[in-house]
């Protein structure tokens, strides 16, 4: 993913207008080529009710905010 940070507040508000837009951005940063389980390498996942990505193969939980300043938010 080519980083294309907003240049000003208006661009920022447009780009990150919702929590879903923010999570989509983090998803692209974490897995630029699509989801890949860090435990088994499988590329299919389920979305939990808590917003976690669960590997369909080994059921390992993944979060797009883990290891970022947003971890635990």
ZAMARGU-4260 file (C-alpha; in steps of 0.2 Angstrom, whole numbers, plus 5000, padded with zeros to 4 digits):
<rodrens>
0) 5000/5000/5000 | 5007/5017/4995 | 5005/5028/5010 | 4995/5043/5006 | 4992/5053/5022
5) 4980/5067/5021 | 4988/5084/5019 | 4976/5094/5030 | 4962/5092/5041 | 4948/5093/5028
10) 4957/5078/5019 | 4959/5069/5035 | 4940/5071/5039 | 4935/5065/5022 | 4947/5050/5023
15) 4943/5044/5041 | 4925/5049/5042 | 4919/5034/5051 | 4927/5020/5062 | 4924/5008/5048
20) 4935/5019/5036 | 4949/5019/5050 | 4948/5001/5052 | 4949/4998/5033 | 4964/5009/5032
25) 4973/4999/5046 | 4968/4983/5038 | 4977/4988/5022 | 4992/4993/5032 | 4993/4977/5042
30) 4989/4965/5027 | 4993/4974/5011 | 4991/4958/5001 | 4975/4952/5010 | 4973/4944/5027
35) 4986/4931/5032 | 4986/4922/5048 | 5002/4925/5058 | 5000/4908/5066 | 4996/4896/5051
40) 4997/4907/5036 | 4979/4904/5031 | 4971/4918/5021 | 4952/4916/5026 | 4944/4923/5041
45) 4928/4926/5051 | 4924/4943/5059 | 4920/4941/5077 | 4906/4952/5086 | 4921/4961/5094
50) 4929/4966/5078 | 4943/4953/5078 | 4948/4943/5063 | 4948/4924/5067 | 4957/4913/5056
55) 4945/4900/5048 | 4959/4887/5049 | 4966/4888/5067 | 4954/4901/5075 | 4969/4912/5080
60) 4962/4930/5084 | 4970/4945/5075 | 4967/4963/5078 | 4971/4977/5066 | 4975/4988/5081
65) 4987/4976/5090 | 5004/4984/5091 | 4998/5001/5087 | 4994/5017/5097 | 4976/5011/5096
70) 4978/4994/5104 | 4965/4992/5118 | 4954/5006/5111
</rodrens>
